[in-house]
Structures are given as structure tokens and as C-alpha cells.
Amino acid sequence: MTESKEKITINQLKKYFRSYDLAKLSDFIFSETVSIDEFNKKNKNFYEISKDNELVTYINPIVSLSDGDIVFSKQNLLNRYLNY
């Protein structure tokens, strides 16, 4: 009896492993890109980095961390986080 293996495509992986899901698991979100609707539900003190018709990339300038917290940040904005 042979074992059948399914190939995982990039689209399948994106379906199950999105940055939005990782951000929700973190204790603190420094920066992320979300839909405009999702951004409007969040704190109004966030600093918009970029915005188009669908998405907003923002930074949370109020860094409040405790020992052991998990921080989520867009990779290209990580240096800004480390400078806070």
C-alpha cells in the first residue's frame, strides 16, 4: 500500500498562514497592514504609513510591553520599532 501525499501550493499556504492571523496571536502589534474597515475599528492614535483604496499600513507609536510579550511587526518597519 502506498501513501499518497498532497502537494501544498502557495495559495493553500496563504489561506492558512496569514500575517493577520499571527498579529491576532501577539501581545502587541507595532505595525501591520490591514483593510481600511479593520483599521477604522482600531485605535485612532495609530500613525498611517501608507494607504490606498483597500489597505492601510500603520504604526502603533504607543509601545507598552511586559516581559515575555510577543510583538508583531511588518519586517520592513522593524528598525523603527527597535528605535522606540
C-alpha positions as CSV (number, residue, x, y, z in Angstrom):
1,M,0.0,0.0,0.0
2,T,1.5,3.4,-1.0
3,E,0.9,6.5,0.9
4,S,-0.5,9.4,-1.1
5,K,1.0,12.8,-0.4
6,E,-0.8,16.1,-1.2
7,K,1.3,18.9,-2.5
8,I,0.7,22.2,-0.7
9,T,0.5,25.1,-3.0
10,I,1.4,28.7,-2.1
11,N,-2.3,29.7,-2.3
12,Q,-3.2,26.9,0.2
13,L,-0.4,28.1,2.5
14,K,-1.6,31.7,2.3
15,K,-5.1,30.5,3.2
16,Y,-3.9,29.0,6.4
17,F,-0.9,31.1,7.3
18,R,-1.5,34.8,7.1
19,S,0.2,37.7,8.9
20,Y,-3.2,38.9,10.1
21,D,-3.5,35.6,12.0
22,L,-0.1,35.9,13.6
23,A,-0.8,39.5,14.6
24,K,-4.0,38.4,16.4
25,L,-1.9,35.9,18.4
26,S,0.6,38.5,19.5
27,D,0.5,40.6,22.7
28,F,1.5,43.8,21.0
29,I,1.2,44.9,17.3
30,F,3.7,47.6,16.4
31,S,2.9,47.7,12.7
32,E,0.8,45.9,10.2
33,T,-1.2,46.2,7.0
34,V,-5.0,45.8,7.3
35,S,-8.1,46.6,5.4
36,I,-9.5,50.1,5.8
37,D,-12.5,48.7,7.7
38,E,-10.3,46.9,10.1
39,F,-8.1,49.9,10.6
40,N,-11.1,52.1,11.4
41,K,-12.0,49.6,14.2
42,K,-8.6,50.1,15.8
43,N,-7.2,52.9,18.0
44,K,-7.2,56.3,16.3
45,N,-3.8,57.2,17.7
46,F,-2.0,55.0,15.2
47,Y,0.3,56.6,12.6
48,E,-0.6,55.8,9.0
49,I,2.5,54.9,6.9
50,S,0.6,54.3,3.7
51,K,-2.9,53.9,2.5
52,D,-4.6,53.0,-0.8
53,N,-8.2,52.2,-1.8
54,E,-8.2,48.9,0.2
55,L,-5.3,48.7,2.7
56,V,-3.7,50.8,5.4
57,T,-0.2,50.2,6.8
58,Y,0.2,51.7,10.3
59,I,2.5,52.0,13.3
60,N,1.3,52.0,16.9
61,P,3.5,54.7,18.4
62,I,2.5,53.8,22.0
63,V,4.8,51.0,22.9
64,S,3.7,49.2,26.0
65,L,5.4,45.9,26.7
66,S,5.8,43.5,29.6
67,D,8.4,40.8,30.0
68,G,7.8,37.9,27.7
69,D,5.3,39.7,25.3
70,I,5.1,38.6,21.7
71,V,5.5,41.6,19.3
72,F,4.2,41.6,15.8
73,S,5.6,44.0,13.2
74,K,6.0,44.2,9.5
75,Q,9.6,43.2,8.7
76,N,10.4,46.4,6.8
77,L,9.3,48.5,9.8
78,L,11.2,46.5,12.4
79,N,14.0,49.0,12.6
80,R,11.6,51.8,13.6
81,Y,10.3,49.5,16.4
82,L,13.8,48.9,17.7
83,N,14.5,52.6,17.8
84,Y,11.5,53.3,20.1
